[in-house]
Amino acid sequence: MAVALPRLLRAGVRPRPLRLHVLRSATRGTAGPSGRTLGSAAAPAVSEPEGSNDLQDRILSEPLKHSDFFNVKELFSVRSLFDARVHLGHKAGCRHRFMEPYIFGSRLGQDIIDLEQTAAHLQLALNFTAHVAYRKGIVLFVSRHRQFSYLIESMARDCGEYAHTRYFKGGLLTNAPLLLGPGVRLPDLLIFLHTLNNVFEPHVAVRDAAKMNIPTVGIVDTNCNPCLVTYPVPGNDDSPLSVQLFCRLFQTTVNRAKEKRRQVEALYRLQHQEAAGGQAPAVPPSSGT
């Protein structure tokens, strides 16, 4: 055999490699990680019904087809922002250089915020907040001003979300598995009613959220830095009227998005049931009837 092997190779004949065959008596139906069963060529992987996945995709993709699916534009106007004193900023000497594009002018040494830009940015922030709440994301309201702690906590409780109005420990987001335990879920959106702490320094959560790629919405006054905020809303964050207006807008937006999710789910579920019932074969009547 050893002498005949070189001759066969020169003639172009290649030896066939050995193949391992699975025994026919192997148990069929036990799928491995690849989704194939023992002793069979191919088998469909075990997954959820296609109807349920398609229904969820339609529910989640429906708001993306519209520019203002939740009608957040009708919640406020430039006049309502003006009446709530959102346009009043700090003294010109406290102005942050990155807030200059949002300043309309100065009167008696006090900066005046451009409400046209505020309305445009506020609509984007409310629309993004509604999309997060529609997809059942976790929304965390953050503030460090003691005088608004009760208002913000009550607003978060009324809309079924969370609030943090106390001292924010550094690393609470970046080192959450060690501080809060393994498997903890971080918020999907942080809304800052005040981006400064009680000593007028940038809030620690703004920096930590940027490190963890968590989107943020923030009310930025003329003495704040809007660079690390995903959706900055230029406006007065000190006046009680303006803070109450922002809290009411965010609460209404979150509640409207959740209610819209329930309506869309009920509508698509009803349509899916009607389609499934129309495709089902009719049951023939029994002989006794």
Secondary structure, DSSP 8 states (H G I E B T S, - for coil): -TTHHHHHHHTT-----------TTS-TT-B-TTS-BTTSS--------HHHHHHHHHHHHSGGGSTTTT-GGGG--HHHHHHTTTTEEEEGGG--GGGGGGEEEEETTEEEE-HHHHHHHHHHHHHHHHHHHHTT--EEEE---GGGHHHHHHHHHHTT-EEE-S---TTTTTTHHHHH-TT----SEEEES-SB-TTSSB-HHHHHHHHTT--EEEEE-TTS--TT-SEEEES-SSSHHHHHHHHHHHHHHHHHHHHHHHHHHHHHHHHHHHHHHHHS------TT-
